[in-house]
Amino acid sequence: MAKLHKVLSHPARLRILELLAQCGEACVCHLVAALGRRQPYVSQQLAVLRDANLIAERRDGTLVYYRLADEQVMELVAASRRWARARHGERAQFPPVEEGPLPGCSCPSCSTKG
């Protein structure tokens, strides 16, 4: 349990989980664009989440798509978010990702929308 909380204690990993819960599935380039971080950094955070069995992946050609391995982890994230919001207000919440193509993302789902 301590290992799980350590994995969830990083803001970028929490954000990735929330993005995957919102999107259902996303490729690395989509997560890079949504987070505004460099690809190696995002890949490193994905590896930590994958090693903790919180996310699963599938390959489609050269792209790797990630999804939640078990959506129940979001119940823990939501409980933590409620606790933090009660103590820190709105600072404890990430803004939602806008629907539609993300600027800077070249994945098939972003490049075929619009």
Order of alpha helices (4+ residues) and beta strands (2+ residues): alpha-alpha-beta-alpha-alpha-beta-beta-alpha-alpha
